[in-house]
């Protein structure tokens, strides 16, 4: 697949790459939230990775041993309208490959896929203490639709 960032290629993932997806999820949550226990991530992947939840990998050219970026899309339902729409389950770029346009290109891939299947919107969740990601999403036109509040018990 053509990828607009020089030196990188986009590859469609498969259900057989569950362990690699868990690895990327683990990196994401360890980096952002400091999570150290990841058994729940394996369960998440086992439960949700399917042909209806596409997965893409970004690899260096020539291909490296491990991808440097990941995009996994899921499905959500707009609670106001009842319509199905795409949802970014994972967007991750390895730290040494950031600020090169990879995440932007992955989000454009997500939007193109969502449009092609007839979705009218795409959603995602971002940690409130991740200003870099929030700035990227806002730059690309994402707007706050709701706030998810939690209270430790």
Secondary structure as GFF3:
##gff-version 3
##sequence-region A 1 153
A	DSSP	beta_strand	8	12	.	.	.	ID=ss1
A	DSSP	three_ten_helix	15	17	.	.	.	ID=ss2
A	DSSP	alpha_helix	18	33	.	.	.	ID=ss3
A	DSSP	alpha_helix	39	48	.	.	.	ID=ss4
A	DSSP	beta_strand	55	60	.	.	.	ID=ss5
A	DSSP	beta_strand	69	77	.	.	.	ID=ss6
A	DSSP	beta_strand	84	93	.	.	.	ID=ss7
A	DSSP	three_ten_helix	95	97	.	.	.	ID=ss8
A	DSSP	alpha_helix	102	116	.	.	.	ID=ss9
A	DSSP	beta_strand	122	124	.	.	.	ID=ss10
A	DSSP	alpha_helix	131	139	.	.	.	ID=ss11
###
